[in-house]
Amino acid sequence: MKQLFACLLLVLLAACGRGPDVDIVRVDVAAQLEEAMPGQGIEIVSLVRRGSQRDSDAPQGETRRVVYFDTELKLDRDIDFGAWNSPGISALVSALGAGPRGISGVTSGGNRAGDLIQVRGTALYRQEGDQWTLVAPAGYKPPTPAAGLSGDQTDGPGATLAAIRSALDAFPLDTSPEQNRIIQDELMMARQNIEARLARNAKGYAIAAGAEHGQYLRVARALFPLDSRVVPLITRGSEENLELLRAGTVSLALSQGDAAQDAYEGAGVFAGHGPHAALRSLGSLYPEPMHVLVAADSGLASLAELRGKRVAIGEAGAASRTTALRVLQAHGLELDDIEPLELSIGDAFTALKQGRADALMQVIGTPADDVRELLVGTPLRLLPLSDEAAARLVDEHDGYFKYTIARGTYPGQARNIPTIATAALLLTDTTLSDAEIDALTRHVFESGRDYPRKGSAQGALISPATSAVGLSVPLHPAAARALEELAAASGK
């Protein structure tokens, strides 16, 4: 009897160690959905628990587990998850802790009552005695990219890669930061040129996208899968993309709308190049709002109160940094009025989490994975922009428009946050024919696409109905005709 009791106790302890059971998870998921999208009529048809693992980032002394689950949702009414200025796809992703390719069944142009949506979700729980309490949807952490080059070293490209390795190994270990930057720039340029030439050789197109694991690269890969004729390139983002397009290295590029306007007019960082008069857009894809994050207990209530504070504004040369400086100026602050931290987005989030930054400013589409992950373990708040500053920015720059980060977009976000946004634009110049532009535009904007399933939650926001919002450079005539016909066909 004692042995039987001991075995039962061990079984109970093991079950407790695995985290909450499926019934608890189902109740919590339903509550999260209702909080994020109240009254939308989203029914949980099924939920299957797929296991759990220990949370390695748990605070000292706490036991936490990340629970993985699959759920199928049924819509009781028509819902357009791609509507701008509403929770939509952002709330769905954040409420269920879904990562890229974690949601399928959300279609561009809107979903109908009766549609089924499948989600691979996560939830973070904290153990309190023999109970498990939901902390938050767990969010998504991108995998660490593999380091180093690969390839056959016997001949052809492999031999070339081996020669490059030998050249790099010849540098002393104390190579200066400037030399490292030169090496990095040259390797990046070589990679871009190789991929672009291979794409053209195959009678396809190269598109300048963005950083590895970034939103631009994800949306480019969702728009143009491996079997398409468009090859996405890894870049540093908007400003570099515009340079590559102007140089003729690529035929297509993704960019923030404000950066595209600067390039078109020859303003800002592009002043030394003159106007890029041939720049044309195929349409606005999705909004990229300005996020201003501060510690929840900081006492800061407005951007004007950032005077004298340590503010992560982005790296030099980043389009988001340019936007951040304009937003600060609209609130009466110059660069000398703050302690600027010119950090990459990853380093900026780390600095805010560790208390080495008082605020972080970043232009990024919602839901931003880095923001979601940070909010799970760090008490933070989003600061609103003042109405006067937002109006001034919109009046002065065609690339900006007023925007609201809707409540429920992020875990624990209980109220709407007024801000400004710029649109992510798909750009070209005079390289492609009208027929090519027409085909590309229809491919990107036609209804019925399931872009979240292909890896981009932001892709769900692509629609002919919003293709002119925040448009800061002229629309290509062939794209304009295609978008008009697509809008007429969808009835929107």
Stockholm file with secondary structure:
# STOCKHOLM 1.0

chainA/1-492         MKQLFACLLLVLLAACGRGPDVDIVRVDVAAQLEEAMPGQGIEIVSLVRRGSQRDSDAPQGETRRVVYFDTELKLDRDIDFGAWNSPGISALVSALGAGPRGISGVTSGGNRAGDLIQVRGTALYRQEGDQWTLVAPAGYKPPTPAAGLSGDQTDGPGATLAAIRSALDAFPLDTSPEQNRIIQDELMMARQNIEARLARNAKGYAIAAGAEHGQYLRVARALFPLDSRVVPLITRGSEENLELLRAGTVSLALSQGDAAQDAYEGAGVFAGHGPHAALRSLGSLYPEPMHVLVAADSGLASLAELRGKRVAIGEAGAASRTTALRVLQAHGLELDDIEPLELSIGDAFTALKQGRADALMQVIGTPADDVRELLVGTPLRLLPLSDEAAARLVDEHDGYFKYTIARGTYPGQARNIPTIATAALLLTDTTLSDAEIDALTRHVFESGRDYPRKGSAQGALISPATSAVGLSVPLHPAAARALEELAAASGK
#=GR chainA/1-492 SS CHHHHHHHHHHHHHHHHTCSCHHHHHHHHHHHHHHHSTTSCEEEEEEEEEEEEECTTCCTTCCEEEEEEEEEEEESSCBCTTCTTSSHHHHHHHHHTCCTTCEESCCTTCBCTTCEEEEEEEEEEEEETTEEEEEECCCCCCCCCCCSCCCCCSSHHHHHHHHHHHHHHTSCTTCCHHHHHHHHHHHHHHHHHHHHHHHHHTTCEEEEEESTTSHHHHHHHHHSCTTSSEEEEECSCHHHHHHHHHHTSCSEEEEEHHHHHHHHHTCGGGGGGCCCTTCEEEEEEEEEEEEEEEETTSCCCSGGGGTTSEEECCCTTCHHHHHHHHHHHHTTCCGGGSEEECCCHHHHHHHHHTTSCSEEEEECCSSCHHHHHHHHHSCEEECCCCHHHHHHHHHHCTTCEEEEECTTSSTTCCSCEEEEEEEEEEEECSSSCHHHHHHHHHHHHCTTCCTGGGTCSGGGGCCGGGTTTTCCSCBCHHHHHHHHHHHHHHTC
#=GC SS_cons         CHHHHHHHHHHHHHHHHTCSCHHHHHHHHHHHHHHHSTTSCEEEEEEEEEEEEECTTCCTTCCEEEEEEEEEEEESSCBCTTCTTSSHHHHHHHHHTCCTTCEESCCTTCBCTTCEEEEEEEEEEEEETTEEEEEECCCCCCCCCCCSCCCCCSSHHHHHHHHHHHHHHTSCTTCCHHHHHHHHHHHHHHHHHHHHHHHHHTTCEEEEEESTTSHHHHHHHHHSCTTSSEEEEECSCHHHHHHHHHHTSCSEEEEEHHHHHHHHHTCGGGGGGCCCTTCEEEEEEEEEEEEEEEETTSCCCSGGGGTTSEEECCCTTCHHHHHHHHHHHHTTCCGGGSEEECCCHHHHHHHHHTTSCSEEEEECCSSCHHHHHHHHHSCEEECCCCHHHHHHHHHHCTTCEEEEECTTSSTTCCSCEEEEEEEEEEEECSSSCHHHHHHHHHHHHCTTCCTGGGTCSGGGGCCGGGTTTTCCSCBCHHHHHHHHHHHHHHTC
//
